[in-house]
Amino acid sequence: MKKSSGKGRDCYVPVIPKRIRIMQMQIKHIHIDKTKYFRGFLLLFFFIFLPYIASGKDDDNLTDFRGRKIEKTGDFRRIISLSPSTTEVLFGLGLGSRVVGVTSQCNYPPEAQSRTIVGDLYLDYEKIVDLKPDLVVVELSLRPEVPSKLDRLNINYICIDSSDYEKFEKSVILIGKVNGVENSAINIIDQMEDSINRIKSKFKDLKQEEYPGVFVEIWDKPLMTAGGDTFINYLVENAGGVNICRDLRGFPVLNPETLLVRDPDLVILTTSHEEDFLNNPVWRNIKAVKNKRVHYINPDIFVRPTLRLPEGCSTLYRWFYPHDNLEQK
């Protein structure tokens, strides 16, 4: 530290406590304005150190559902969606004009069908490369093999997972964060939860034994259903039903005998027609068939994890409690 004496001497503001004590001993007659010193320290903290601290808590730690650190976020302009549910979410978040590629199953909203098709069950990677995407959104539960191929092609991507409702919500928020529309994503999720909570309030006074036992047919040949860890189970429960296969996981294939033994009060179909199920002699003795409580639901609002899930939940509620009018309560 530079020493000084006489008129016009320079006084350096020390920053290390030990040096402060030395200065106080050597130049006792110099008054250090502690208030100004403290203010200066605060300015230094807020303008220099705080930005580094803040940046380490948010985007620097943003990861996708594959556990990859997301290095780039912002205004992506050439997005490719690899599943119908992802396409609906992108358009629902106001990002539709940025979507340049979709799959052949992406039929909603209607304008999505005007985008370049990059495949169906199997993807055309040449088309994906030709579209020069700056972001590809991969539904990991449907396409676990895709990330490694995109890595080899040096294409930027994020992985989402909508296999259950909680992951679906987090996936929507992640898409929003990555594309600079996080607030919109949060607002949409809040609106969805409000709609579902409104439905739940209609049967809150019922005991669980009063809920109808529900079987959901995901596929007919072979017979496939939804287990307790799926977003479909979430919708059934939040519409006031009990999934008779909630003890199973994922989307298991069932022996027809299992359905006969579990004997549901109500059947939800996503592939078969109601009359075909009702007229099938195999099912004639289950309660749902005897009471003609077999319903076909548009799979797009029930099987796909999209922003339209509350619509599917509301439809289920009306079938579960046909004597109650949701719109009048």
N, C-alpha and C positions, 0 to 999 in steps of 0.2 A: 504494500500500500504506500502511496506517495505521501511523504511528510510535507508540511507547508508551514510557513511562519510569516509574520508581518502583514502589512496591509495588502489586500488583493489576493490573499492566499486562496487556494482552491480547496473546497471541502467535498470529499467524495462520500456518498451515502453508502455505508457498508451493507452487505447482505448476509454476512455470516455472524452469528452471535458473538463468537470469540473476538472477532475484529471490532465489533461494537464496543466490547469492554475495553479493548486496547485504545480505541479512539477516545473513549470517555476519560481514560487515565491520562493520556498524553495531551489532549487539547480540552481541558475542563471548561475553558471559558467559551467554547463553541456550543451553542444551543441547537440541539436536533429537535425539530418539530415532529413529535411522535405521531400526531394526528395525520400530517401530510405523509409521513413514512408509511403508516398503516393503509392510507388510501391508495398509495402507490402500489403497495403489495397486492391489494384487492384487484386493482386494474390489471396488474401483471397476471394474476391468477385467472381472471375471467377471460382475458383476451388471448392468452398464450396457452395456459395449461388446460383450462376447461374444455376447449374444443377437442383436444386429444382424448380426454377422459370420456366425453360424450360419444365420440365416434367409435369407441371400443365397445359400446353396449348395444348398439343397434345393428346397422347394416353390416358392420364388420363381422358379426356373428350370425348372419342370416344363412341358414342351411335349408336344403330341400329334403324330401322324404327318402332320399338315398343317403343322406348324411353328408352330401357335398356342400362345401362352402360356396355360396353364390357370390362371385366376384363382381358381377356387373348388374346394375339395376338402372331403370330409367325409361326413356322414351323409345321402346322397341317399335319398329314400323313394319316388320315383315315376320308375322307370327304364324306358325303352323300348329294346328291342333290335331292330335292323333286319337281322339275319341269323341263321340257325340256329346257326352256330358261336359267335357272340357270346352267344346265349341259353344254350348249354351251358356256356360259361365262367362266365357270371354265376351260374348255379345251382351250378356246381362250386365257386365261391368262397363259397358260403353266402349269396348275395344274391338268391336266388329269390323270397323274400317281398317284395322291393322292386320286382320287375319287374311292370309294369302293362300293357305292350303288347309284342307280338311280331309276326312275319310268319306267313303261313299255312304256310310250310315248317318252322317251328320245332316239331318233333315230339319232341324229347328235351331233358330228361327228360319223361315223360308229363304231369306237372303243368303244364308250359309251355303245353300245349294249352288250358288253362282261362283263359289270359290273353286280353285283347282283341286281335283281329287288326287291325293297322293297314295291311295291304296284302300283296302278294306281290312280283312283279317291279315293279309300280307301287305307290307308296305313297299312302295316303289321308291327306293332310295335315290335313283337317278333323278326322279322328279323333285324329290326333296332338295337335292343339291342344286338343281336348275332354278328353283325358286329363290335361291340365295337368302334363306331365312336368317334373321338375327336372333330369333328365339323359337325353340320347339318346346311345346308343353307335352310331357309324357305322363300318362296315367300308369303308374308303376304296377298297380294291381292287375292291369290288363296286358301291359306290354313290358314285362321285366327284362326282356332280351334287347330292347331298343337302345338304352343308354350306352352300352359298350360299342354298338355300331356307330352311334353319333360321335362318340369319342374318337374313333378311328377316322371319321370324316371331318373332324375338327369343327363340329357344328355346336353352337351354344344351345343349351337346353336346361330345363328344370324338371324335376320329378315331383309329381303330386300323388296322393293316395286317397281315394274316396271310398275305401272298402267299408268304413262305418261312418256314422253321422259326425262324430267328433273330428275324425280325420278329414271328412269332407269340408267342415267349417274351416279348419286350419288350412286346407288346400286353397279355398277361395281367398282367404286372407293373404296367403303366400303369393298367389297370382296378382292380387291387388298391390302388394308391396313391391314386387318385382317390376310392375308396369306403372308405378307412380300413382295408383288410384286406391291406396289403402283405405282412405276414409269412405269411399264409395262401397268397398267390399265390406267394411265393418257395418255400415248402415244397412246393407242388404241382408246380412246375417242377422242383425237385430230385428229387422222386419219379419224375416222368416220365423225367428223364435217367438215373436209376438203372435204371429198367426197360429203357430202350433200350441202355444200356451192358451190361447183363446179356445181352441178345441178341447184341450185337457180340462179346462175349467167346467165343461159341460157334464163331465162324468166324475168329478172329484169326490162326490158324496157316495159313489157306489163302492161296494166291497169288491175285491178282486174276484171272488167266486161268482160274482154277477157278470163278469166280463165274458163275452163269447170266446170260445176256443176257435182259433183260426188256422187254416192251412193255406199256405201260399204256394201255388204251382208256378215255378220258374220255367220248367220245361216238362213236356209230357212224355216223351220217349227218348231216353229213360226218364222216369219220374224224378224230378229235381225240385228242391225247396230251398228256403233261406233259413240259416241258423240264427242263433241268438246274438252273434257278434257282427251282424250286418246292419246296414242302414235301413233295410227293409223291415227288420225286426223292430227297429226304433220307431218306424212309422206305425206299425201295427199296435205297439204298446201305447204310443201317444195318441192313437185314435180310439183307445179304450178296449183293445182286444188282447188276447193272450196267444202268442205264437205257440202252437202245439209242438213245434220242433225247436224251441228256444234252447234246449239242452244240447243241440248239435252245433257244429261250427261251419262257417263258410256256406257253400252251396252244395250240400251233399245229395247224392243219388239215393233214393229210398226204394226199399222193397214195398210193393203195393200192400202187403200185409201190415206194414207199419201204419199206413194211413187208416186201414180198417180198425186196427186196435186202438189207435189214438182218437178216432171217431170225432172229427171236428164239428162244431156247430155251424161253421160257415167256411166256404172255400172261395179263395180269390184266384182267378185264372189270368195268366199273362200270355199264354200261347193257344190254349184250347178254346173252342166255342162252348158256351154255356149248355146248349142242347146236347152236344156230343158228350159232355161230362155227365149230364143228368141221365142220358139214355144208355150210358155204359153199364152193363149188368154187374161189373166188378164193384161199382160204387153204390149200388142200389140200397144197401142197408146202413149207410152212414147217415147221421142226423142231418147234415147239410143238404143231402139229396132228398131225403124224406120231406124236409120242410122247404125245399126249393130255395135254399139260401146259397146259391152258387152264382158268382158274379165275375164277369170279365172286366178287367181294368186296362186302360191304355197304358202299355208298359213304359211309354216315354215319360209319364209323370210318376212312375212308381219304381221301376227297375233301374232307371238312370238316376244317379245322384246329381241333381240339378237344382236350380233356383226355384223350380216348380214343385218341389217336394211337398210344400204345404197344401197344394191343390190335391195331390194324391192322398195326403193324410185326411183332408176334409171329405173326400169321396169315401174313404174307408169308414169314417165316422157315421156317415149317413146310412151306410149298409149295416153297420154294427147296431145302430140304434134308429131303426126306420120310423119309430113313432115320435122321435124328437126332431124338431126343425131347427137346425143350427142358425139359420138366418134370422129367426124370430127371437133368439135368446141373446 
